Amino acid sequence: MKVAVIGAGTMGHGIAQVSAMAGYDVWMYDLSQEILNSAMSRIRDSLNKFYAKGVVKDVEQVISRIRPTASLEEALSGSELMIEASPEILEVKVDIFRKAERLSERGSVLATNTSSLPITEIADSINEKGRVIGLHFFNPPQLMKLVEVIKSVYTTDETLNRSLDFVNRLSKKAVIVKKDVPGFVVNRLLARLMNASCQLLEKNYASMIEIDSAVKYKLGFPMGVFELADYSGVDVFYLVFKAMKDRGFRGDVCPTFEKMFTEKKFGVKTGEGFYSYPGKGIYKKPEIPKEAGTGFDPWLVAAPEVGEAFWLMKTDTASESDIDTASMLGLGYPKGIVQMGREFGLENVKDRIKKMAEITGKEEYSYLLQFLE
């Protein structure tokens, strides 16, 4: 089966690699040979690491399944599954999908790896809309097990089932997002956590270190909230939140994120974000003492996540088990966010959300409460 991966950046070359590791023949496209050469070099480096760990038996065999090309037509021609991993610009994606509809095998799956744009808006650009689906991989695709499988309003059952088969063959865990909502599952949860934390920081209710320490050591999250923002990219979070807001997500992005975006303080990639780093792209774990979070209640920032999870369930966007899987595999939580909320007690969750409404004066918290009734 021919798989076309359109885009050879961080996500694209990672998806190409895991597809080849699963036995697929992959055509990987990007604009220039220079980009493709860099991608192939990074794929080889990654495969060598997997070989050293015994995960891959033959590096050259996997490499031989990947065909880099600077011709979009060559990549798409006769493909049975396309995964588009181009920049988050709707016009760029629409152009790719229109060409893919014409050049790929009739009835083949046309998937996008978008993290913020609606699948339905992309599907609206072609005639055979039922072929379009979202396959949202997480960074890095070689290591992250989660894939959000997002249905548009047009996605056919055949497209969904073929996509699920593909994800399973990659040895990934698929969670089904049944409705094409802004942010899907993981980014909606993360938006609530990050925005609540930023709002408390702005209100001088708690310091950055207090919040990060409490969520790490009291809740068992793998990173502090601001530590994660720096690591993933403040710019990435800001742009995803803005795209979600533009399409109906209830909430305004915290002004601090907008200010940092404007000042290009993106975190690790620029050497400065909420924390400072030795240089651009040089990650050094910030010092976050365990005792710093002693006086802060981390459920103030986690409770809105639970509220958002219940919104996802009550609107039949995703199942409880899939939401819990997404929060564990996508965000690294020790338990699913719904399970954590139930164990903490839903009345306690509601109390924390009410307190956030009092502290911030933001309407989104009162809005979330109705889904916990």
C-alpha positions in Angstrom: 0.0 0.0 0.0 1.3 3.4 -1.0 1.2 6.0 1.8 1.9 9.7 0.8 3.2 11.9 3.6 3.0 15.6 2.5 5.4 17.6 4.5 8.8 16.5 5.8 9.1 18.6 8.9 9.2 17.3 12.5 5.8 15.7 12.3 5.9 14.7 8.7 9.2 12.8 8.7 8.2 11.2 12.0 5.0 9.9 10.5 6.9 8.7 7.4 9.3 6.8 9.7 6.7 5.0 11.8 4.7 4.2 8.6 7.8 2.6 7.0 8.6 0.8 10.3 5.1 -0.8 10.1 5.9 -2.0 6.6 4.2 0.6 4.4 5.8 2.0 1.2 6.0 5.7 1.9 6.4 8.7 -0.5 7.5 11.7 1.5 7.1 15.1 -0.1 8.5 18.6 0.6 9.3 21.7 -1.3 13.1 21.2 -1.8 15.7 18.4 -1.9 17.5 20.2 1.0 14.5 19.8 3.3 14.1 16.2 2.2 17.8 15.4 2.8 17.6 16.8 6.3 14.5 14.8 7.0 16.1 11.6 5.8 19.2 12.2 7.9 17.0 12.7 11.0 15.0 9.5 10.2 18.3 7.6 9.9 19.5 9.0 13.3 16.2 8.0 14.9 16.3 4.5 13.4 19.8 4.0 14.5 18.6 4.7 18.1 15.8 2.2 17.7 18.3 -0.3 16.3 20.5 0.1 19.4 17.5 -0.7 21.6 16.5 -3.7 19.5 13.3 -2.2 18.3 14.4 -2.1 14.6 16.2 -5.1 13.1 17.3 -3.6 9.8 17.7 0.1 9.4 18.4 0.0 5.7 15.3 -2.1 5.0 13.1 0.6 6.7 15.0 3.4 4.9 14.4 1.6 1.5 10.6 1.9 2.0 10.8 5.8 2.2 11.0 7.6 -1.1 11.7 11.3 -0.7 10.4 13.5 -3.5 10.0 17.2 -4.3 7.2 16.4 -6.8 3.7 16.6 -5.1 2.2 14.8 -8.1 4.7 11.9 -7.7 4.0 11.6 -4.0 0.2 11.6 -4.5 -0.2 9.6 -7.7 -1.8 6.3 -6.9 -1.6 6.7 -3.1 -4.1 4.8 -1.0 -3.7 6.9 2.1 -2.4 10.5 2.3 -1.3 12.2 5.5 -0.9 15.9 5.1 1.5 17.5 7.6 2.0 20.9 6.1 2.0 24.3 8.0 -1.3 25.2 9.8 -2.5 27.4 6.9 -5.9 26.5 5.6 -5.2 27.6 2.1 -2.1 25.4 1.8 -4.0 22.4 3.1 -6.9 23.0 0.7 -4.6 23.1 -2.3 -3.0 19.8 -1.3 -6.4 18.1 -0.7 -7.7 19.2 -4.1 -4.7 17.7 -5.8 -4.9 14.6 -3.7 -8.5 14.0 -4.7 -7.5 14.0 -8.3 -4.2 12.1 -8.1 -4.7 9.5 -5.4 -6.5 6.2 -5.8 -10.3 6.7 -6.0 -11.9 6.2 -2.6 -8.5 6.4 -0.8 -8.2 8.0 2.7 -7.2 11.7 2.7 -6.0 12.5 6.2 -4.7 15.7 7.8 -2.4 15.9 10.8 -3.8 19.4 11.7 -3.8 20.2 15.4 -6.1 23.3 15.2 -8.0 23.6 11.9 -11.5 22.0 11.4 -11.5 18.8 9.4 -14.9 19.8 7.9 -13.5 23.1 6.5 -10.8 21.1 4.7 -13.3 18.5 3.5 -15.5 21.3 2.1 -12.8 22.0 -0.5 -13.2 18.8 -2.4 -16.0 16.8 -4.0 -15.6 13.4 -2.3 -15.9 14.9 1.2 -16.4 11.5 2.9 -12.7 10.6 2.2 -11.4 13.3 4.6 -10.5 12.6 8.2 -8.1 13.9 10.9 -5.2 11.8 12.1 -3.6 14.0 14.7 -0.2 12.5 15.8 1.7 13.9 18.7 5.3 15.1 18.9 7.5 13.1 18.4 5.4 10.6 16.4 8.2 8.0 16.8 7.6 7.9 20.5 4.2 9.2 21.3 1.5 6.4 21.2 -1.6 8.6 20.8 -3.4 9.5 17.6 -6.6 11.5 17.7 -8.9 10.2 14.9 -11.3 13.1 14.1 -14.4 12.7 12.0 -15.7 15.6 10.0 -19.4 15.9 9.4 -18.9 14.0 6.1 -16.4 11.2 7.1 -17.7 7.8 6.0 -17.6 4.7 8.1 -15.3 3.1 5.6 -12.8 6.0 5.9 -13.0 5.8 9.7 -12.4 2.1 9.7 -9.5 2.2 7.3 -7.9 4.9 9.3 -8.3 3.0 12.5 -6.7 -0.1 10.9 -3.8 2.1 9.8 -3.3 3.5 13.3 -3.5 0.1 14.8 -0.9 -1.3 12.4 1.5 1.5 13.5 1.1 0.1 17.1 -0.5 3.4 18.1 -3.5 4.0 20.3 -6.4 5.7 18.5 -9.0 7.8 20.3 -12.1 8.7 18.3 -13.2 12.3 18.2 -16.8 11.9 17.0 -17.4 15.6 16.4 -15.1 18.1 14.7 -14.8 20.5 17.6 -12.0 23.1 17.9 -9.0 21.6 19.6 -10.3 18.1 19.5 -9.6 16.4 22.9 -6.1 17.0 24.1 -5.7 20.6 23.1 -9.1 21.5 24.7 -8.0 19.9 28.0 -4.6 21.6 27.8 -6.1 25.0 27.0 -8.1 24.9 30.2 -5.1 24.0 32.3 -2.8 26.5 30.8 -5.2 29.4 30.7 -6.3 28.9 34.3 -2.7 28.8 35.4 -1.9 31.9 33.5 -4.9 33.8 34.9 -3.9 33.0 38.5 -0.4 34.2 37.7 -1.8 37.5 36.4 -4.0 37.9 39.4 -1.0 37.4 41.7 -2.9 34.6 43.3 0.1 32.2 42.9 3.6 32.3 41.5 4.8 30.4 38.5 7.0 28.1 40.7 4.1 27.5 43.1 1.8 26.4 40.4 4.4 24.2 38.5 5.5 22.6 41.7 2.0 21.7 42.9 0.9 20.2 39.6 4.1 18.1 39.4 4.4 16.9 42.9 0.8 16.9 44.1 -1.0 15.7 40.9 1.8 13.8 39.4 1.8 15.6 36.1 5.1 15.1 34.1 5.8 18.8 33.8 4.8 22.0 35.4 2.3 24.0 33.4 4.7 26.8 32.5 7.5 24.4 32.0 5.4 22.5 29.5 4.4 25.8 27.7 8.1 26.5 27.2 9.0 23.0 26.2 6.2 22.7 23.6 6.4 26.4 22.5 4.4 29.3 23.8 3.8 30.3 20.2 2.3 26.9 19.5 -0.1 27.1 22.4 -1.1 30.7 21.5 -1.8 30.0 17.9 -3.8 26.8 18.7 -5.9 28.7 21.3 -6.5 31.5 18.9 -7.7 29.1 16.2 -10.0 27.4 18.8 -11.4 30.7 20.0 -12.0 31.9 16.4 -14.2 28.8 15.9 -16.3 28.9 19.1 -14.2 27.8 22.0 -15.5 29.5 25.2 -12.6 31.5 26.7 -10.1 34.2 26.0 -6.4 33.5 25.8 -4.6 34.8 28.8 -2.9 38.2 27.8 0.5 37.0 29.1 0.6 34.4 26.4 -0.3 37.0 23.7 2.4 39.4 25.1 5.0 36.6 25.0 4.0 35.6 21.5 4.4 39.2 20.3 7.8 39.5 22.0 8.9 36.1 20.5 9.6 34.6 23.9 8.5 31.1 22.8 10.4 29.1 25.4 13.1 26.6 24.7 13.3 27.3 21.0 14.1 31.0 21.6 16.1 30.5 24.8 13.6 32.5 26.9 10.0 31.9 27.9 8.5 31.7 31.3 11.9 30.2 32.3 15.4 31.0 30.8 17.6 28.5 29.0 21.3 28.3 28.1 20.6 29.2 24.4 18.2 28.8 21.6 16.9 25.3 21.4 19.0 24.2 24.3 16.8 22.6 27.0 17.8 22.6 30.6 15.2 21.4 33.0 14.2 24.4 35.2 14.6 24.1 39.0 11.2 23.5 40.5 11.5 22.6 44.2 8.9 20.3 45.7 8.3 22.5 48.7 7.5 25.5 46.6 4.0 24.2 45.8 3.1 23.3 49.4 0.6 26.2 49.8 -1.1 26.0 46.4 -4.1 23.9 45.5 -3.4 22.5 42.1 -7.1 21.5 41.6 -7.8 25.2 40.9 -6.2 24.7 37.5 -7.0 21.0 37.0 -10.7 21.3 37.8 -11.4 23.3 34.6 -9.9 20.4 32.7 -12.4 18.0 34.3 -15.1 20.4 33.4 -14.0 20.4 29.8 -13.8 16.6 29.8 -17.4 16.5 30.9 -18.3 18.9 28.1 -16.7 16.5 25.7 -18.7 13.6 27.1 -22.1 15.5 27.4 -21.8 16.7 23.8 -21.0 13.1 22.6 -17.7 14.3 21.2 -15.6 11.6 22.8 -16.2 8.7 25.2 -15.0 8.8 28.9 -12.5 6.0 28.2 -11.1 7.8 25.2 -10.8 11.1 27.1 -8.9 9.3 29.9 -6.7 7.5 27.4 -5.9 10.8 25.6 -5.0 12.6 28.8 -2.6 9.8 29.9 -1.0 9.1 26.5 -1.1 12.7 25.1 -0.4 14.6 28.3 1.4 12.0 30.4 -1.0 12.1 33.3 -0.7 9.3 35.9 -4.5 8.6 35.5 -7.2 9.7 33.1 -8.4 13.3 33.8 -12.0 12.0 34.3 -10.9 9.3 36.7 -8.9 11.9 38.6 -11.9 14.1 38.8 -14.2 11.4 40.0 -11.7 10.3 42.7 -11.2 13.9 43.9 -15.0 14.2 44.0 -17.2 16.1 41.5 -18.5 18.4 44.2 -14.9 19.3 45.0 -14.3 19.9 41.3 -17.3 22.2 41.1 -16.1 24.1 44.2 -12.7 24.8 42.5 -14.3 25.9 39.3 -16.6 28.3 41.2 -13.6 29.7 43.0 -11.8 30.2 39.6 -14.9 32.2 38.5 -14.7 34.3 41.6 -10.9 34.9 41.3 -10.9 35.7 37.6 -14.4 37.0 36.9 -14.3 34.9 33.7 -17.6 33.6 32.2 -16.1 30.4 30.9 -16.0 28.8 34.4 -19.7 29.4 35.1 -20.3 27.9 31.6 -18.3 24.7 32.5 -20.3 24.1 35.7 -23.5 23.1 33.9 -21.8 20.0 32.4 -20.9 18.7 35.9 -24.5 18.7 37.1 
